[in-house]
Amino acid sequence: MRISTVRPTNPLTCERREPIIAEHYSPAVTATLYLGDRLDLLQEIPNEAAQLIVTSPPYNIGKQYENRLDFISYLRQQKDTLRECVRILSSEGSLCWQVGNHIARDGEIFPLDIFIYRICKKLGLTLRNRIIWCFEHGLHCRRRFSGRYETILWFTKSNNYVFNLDSVRVPQKYPGKKYFKGNKIGQYSCHPLGKNPGDVWSIPNVKHNHVEKTIHPCQFPVELVERLVLALTNPHDLVVDPYIGVGTSACAALLHGRRAAGADNLSKYLEIARERVTLAVEGQLRRRPLGRPIYQPGPRDRIAKRPPEWGDAVNPHPNLFA
């Protein structure tokens, strides 16, 4: 494993080239936004040109941007995409596939990461982490517990991969903690730059009141991709998203001096992606800041108070929340 000590760049102060947004891939292009099938874009990219491939593919649940297929055909489609991704992935590169659940017509859940793992293993990739992305808000279910997490499968192509841990460390809970025994007794036990963020990431998802919300129905937050970009790439590396949607992954890449390429079948999404990419390079993109603590309402916030109209209704098991 190759560990670099590159620190995060400041998108508002670092020097940049003038952005070049193109419809077809070229090594000289800052951002490629391809209108069309993801395989057509991937075929334009040379072998081992990408340092990071990060995406959230369709879940085959009938969203407006996908044609619902039988499950076997859907997995075959994913395999075709992943095979091309492995071809363009650098020997030191990473592939991050962010997925949730496919929900069958009878309501049965199919955890997509299980099926994607099998495909990637057959393609020769090695799983480094199964990252849990958890969030508090979303669709409320009536016949099962509401889904509040998705997974990111982080694969590498070899054992010699880029991992910039120092770039993504988070604040320590107890920075003043010291060793109480052994050769280091009395010394601080924490890393001065912060701790490893671990494999459970609490990041708000993009819902109606989120600062990043666009017309896309399943948009993931910039912060989620930023952490992967900072940890798994270096400046000027290429980040590829086969299902780029409204350009979140490209924004995360360009905010930190990387290049980006991605495809989408819908021009209305790519038009938004072009606007967001331009704003990202100019330092004007509206987004939730990387590392901001999740908001917790205070006792005086009206929205957090119990409505008097609810009367005497109480939870039958109050000890669950003691």
Order of alpha helices (4+ residues) and beta strands (2+ residues): beta-beta-alpha-beta-alpha-beta-beta-beta-alpha-beta-beta-beta-alpha-beta-alpha-beta-alpha
